[in-house]
């Protein structure tokens, strides 16, 4: 009887292990999506952070959300300014999201923008 339990335990463990291997990419992807900053965060609101790509879509609509998106887009003085080109953005040029040294509650979108945007310093090669 002990052999039967050992075999059953082994098969259960192997089955769970294989299932975990298949599920891992999906779990990682959901974790990445959940790491974005909340638009309700007081600091996010104070900095006027918004995702430019989402705001452009929202501005085409109607209502209060569209008006807010239009106002946010109008506040941008440099139309080439995105989080991905900001000095505070911690990701590389290919990152879709990354940490920001100002907004610490989560990741920001590379297509985001806020009032504290500052151009990345270009390092000259010696």
N, C-alpha and C positions, 0 to 999 in steps of 0.2 A: 504494500500500500504506500510505503514511503517513496518508492520509485515513481509511482503514479503522480503523487503530489509534486515531486521534483520536475518531472516532465511537463506537467501542467504549468508550473511556475516558470519554467524556461520558455515555453511557448507563449505565455502571456507577456513575459518581459520582451521577447523578440518582437512580438506583434506591436506592443506599445512603442518600442524603439523605432521600428520602421514607420509607424504612423507619425511619430514626432519628426522624423527626417522629412517627410512629405509636407507636414504642416508648418515647419520652421520658416520658410520664405514668406508665407502669408502672415504669420505672427509678426515677423520683422517689419513687413510692409505696413501693417496696422499700427505698429508702434511708431513708425515714422510719421504717419498721418496724424496720430494723436499728439505729437510733440509740438505742433504749431502753436504759436501764441494765441491766447484768447482775445478776441476783439473787445471783450468786456473788462480786460485788465486795466486798472487805472493808469498805469504807466504808458501802456499802449495808446490809450486815449489822449493822455497828456502830450505825447510826442506826435500825435496825429498820424500814427502808422496806419497804412492800409496796403492791401495787395493791389497794385496798379491794374493788373490783368483782370481781376475780379471787378474792380471799380469801373473799368471801361465797359464791361458787360452790363453792370448794374445801371450805369448812367444812361443807357439806351432805353431803359424801362421808364415807368411812371411811378409817382408816389414819393413818400419821404425818403426811402432808401435810395432812390435814383437822385433826388435832390442832394442828399448827403454825399453820394459818390461824385456828382458833378462838382460840388464845392471842394472835395478832396483833390480831385484832378486839377481844378483851377489853382489850388494852392501851390502846386509844383511849378517852380520857376525854370528848372532845367529839365526838359522833356527826355533827356538821355540819362537822367539820374534814377538809378534803381539800387536796391540793397546790394545787388551783386557788384556794383561799382563803388560801394561806400567803404570808407576806411574802417568802419566798425563791424563790417560783415566778416565773419570768420571762415567762410567757405571759399572754395576755389571757383573759378569761372564756370565750371560745369555743374556745380551743385544747384539743385532745385530749392533746397532749404539749408539753412545753417544757423549757427548761433550768432547773436549780435551782442556786442559788449555793453550796449545800453539797455536792451530789453532782455532780461535774464530769465523770464518766466517760460520761455520755450524758444523754438526755432522761428525764424522769419523766412518768408518766401524770397527767392532771388529777384522776383518781379515786384517786390514791395518797395515802399518809400515812406519816409517820415521827415518831419521838419528839421531833424538833426543830421540829415544827410551831409556827408563830407566826402569829397573825392578821394579815392585811394591814392596814396603816395606811390609814384612810380619810382622804383629803385633803379638807379643807373648802374650799369655793369662797369666795373673798374678795369 
